[in-house]
Amino acid sequence: MADSNEQLDDLKRLLILLLMKLGSTSEEIAMALQVDASAIRRMIPGRKIKKIVD
């Protein structure tokens, strides 16, 4: 069961990365996930992400 949860966490991080690359803010993502925006920023620092869309 731990592998399944770990895989779900990996997918969640990849989807968040994709959303950030498409221009979503950590605040928008956090609102959808009902977590604090700082949790998203700790998970994936936005400064290191190259945006796909301007």
BAFI-3210 file (N, C-alpha, C; in Angstrom, 3 decimals, decimal comma, padded with zeros to 6 digits):
// residues 54
n [1|2|3|4|5|6|7|8|9|10|11|12|13|14|15|16|17|18|19|20|21|22|23|24|25|26|27|28|29|30|31|32|33|34|35|36|37|38|39|40|41|42|43|44|45|46|47|48|49|50|51|52|53|54]
n.u [000,814|002,021|003,601|001,668|000,564|002,836|003,230|000,927|001,474|003,692|002,507|000,799|002,665|003,824|001,609|001,103|003,482|003,161|000,881|001,986|003,944|002,295|001,405|-000,210|-000,717|000,777|-001,063|-003,531|-003,456|-003,246|-005,705|-007,447|-006,682|-007,210|-005,270|-002,582|-000,916|001,812|002,552|002,463|004,472|006,676|006,757|007,219|009,390|008,698|010,421|012,351|011,176|010,623|008,446|005,917|003,971|003,477]
n.v [-001,202|001,208|001,790|002,422|004,795|006,377|006,513|007,904|010,371|011,111|011,438|013,555|015,608|015,827|016,683|019,133|020,450|020,588|022,253|024,590|025,161|025,824|028,230|028,606|029,842|029,270|029,856|029,503|026,746|025,755|026,564|024,925|022,439|022,687|023,452|025,231|027,829|027,968|025,355|024,259|025,758|024,882|022,263|022,406|024,610|027,625|029,401|027,977|026,911|026,726|028,487|027,386|028,746|032,177]
n.w [000,000|000,609|-001,609|-003,507|-002,435|-002,548|-005,293|-006,022|-004,786|-006,289|-008,824|-008,223|-007,687|-010,243|-011,777|-010,546|-011,197|-013,998|-014,147|-013,079|-014,983|-017,058|-016,223|-013,955|-010,652|-007,409|-005,484|-006,770|-007,324|-004,736|-003,705|-005,137|-004,161|-001,534|000,377|002,018|000,227|000,640|001,102|-001,432|-002,665|-001,207|-002,008|-004,793|-005,921|-007,471|-008,826|-010,170|-012,348|-015,750|-017,692|-019,979|-021,386|-021,966]
ca.u [000,000|002,898|004,003|000,534|000,508|004,005|002,964|-000,060|002,178|004,516|001,599|000,336|003,757|003,959|000,485|001,328|004,540|002,560|000,045|002,852|004,560|001,265|001,154|-001,021|000,029|000,682|-002,303|-004,637|-003,341|-003,551|-007,145|-008,087|-006,340|-007,592|-004,084|-001,964|-000,045|003,202|002,780|002,749|005,786|007,702|006,793|007,818|009,760|008,316|011,497|013,168|010,350|010,544|007,060|005,655|003,122|003,685]
ca.v [000,000|002,379|002,089|003,061|006,171|007,076|006,769|008,979|011,608|011,439|011,961|014,862|016,570|016,033|017,499|020,492|020,998|020,921|023,437|025,759|025,435|026,439|029,577|028,679|030,257|028,351|030,184|028,852|025,307|025,514|026,722|023,726|021,291|023,061|023,514|026,546|028,041|027,706|023,918|024,054|026,347|023,998|021,045|022,735|026,028|028,199|030,138|027,067|026,337|027,480|028,495|027,002|029,780|033,499]
ca.w [000,000|000,648|-002,981|-004,152|-001,937|-003,064|-006,706|-006,074|-004,451|-007,455|-009,845|-007,755|-007,920|-011,685|-012,229|-010,046|-012,039|-015,283|-013,958|-012,880|-016,278|-017,881|-015,734|-012,734|-009,470|-006,275|-004,775|-007,483|-007,121|-003,327|-003,520|-005,676|-003,309|-000,171|001,228|002,011|-000,931|001,017|000,948|-002,856|-002,943|-000,628|-002,817|-006,089|-005,967|-008,761|-009,502|-010,958|-013,397|-016,979|-018,139|-021,361|-021,943|-021,333]
c.u [000,854|003,347|002,900|000,416|001,673|003,813|001,937|000,576|003,051|003,661|001,101|001,403|003,934|002,828|000,626|002,411|003,973|001,698|000,887|003,547|003,572|000,843|000,272|-000,141|-000,128|-000,593|-003,500|-004,640|-003,717|-005,047|-007,877|-007,855|-006,719|-006,422|-003,556|-001,008|001,417|003,536|003,119|004,139|006,916|007,871|007,538|008,115|009,528|009,422|012,320|012,422|010,309|009,121|006,967|004,940|003,395|002,409]
c.v [001,262|002,771|002,817|004,520|006,991|007,421|007,885|010,328|012,063|012,039|013,355|015,924|016,853|016,901|018,945|021,173|021,423|022,171|024,701|026,141|026,113|027,813|029,703|029,100|029,219|028,613|029,503|027,343|024,952|025,613|025,466|022,507|021,501|022,914|024,938|026,655|027,760|026,216|023,585|024,576|025,512|022,735|021,280|024,234|026,602|028,899|029,263|026,502|027,271|027,360|028,104|028,141|031,094|034,246]
c.w [000,000|-000,749|-003,734|-003,723|-002,465|-004,544|-006,871|-005,756|-005,622|-008,570|-009,482|-008,011|-009,408|-012,240|-011,762|-010,869|-013,387|-015,185|-013,802|-014,193|-017,217|-017,361|-014,508|-011,559|-008,360|-005,479|-005,437|-007,247|-005,685|-003,056|-004,003|-004,783|-001,847|000,799|001,181|000,824|-000,599|000,911|-000,506|-003,186|-002,342|-001,465|-004,136|-006,121|-007,366|-009,511|-010,431|-012,170|-014,599|-017,518|-019,611|-022,067|-021,218|-021,186]
res [m|a|d|s|n|e|q|l|d|d|l|k|r|l|l|i|l|l|l|m|k|l|g|s|t|s|e|e|i|a|m|a|l|q|v|d|a|s|a|i|r|r|m|i|p|g|r|k|i|k|k|i|v|d]
***
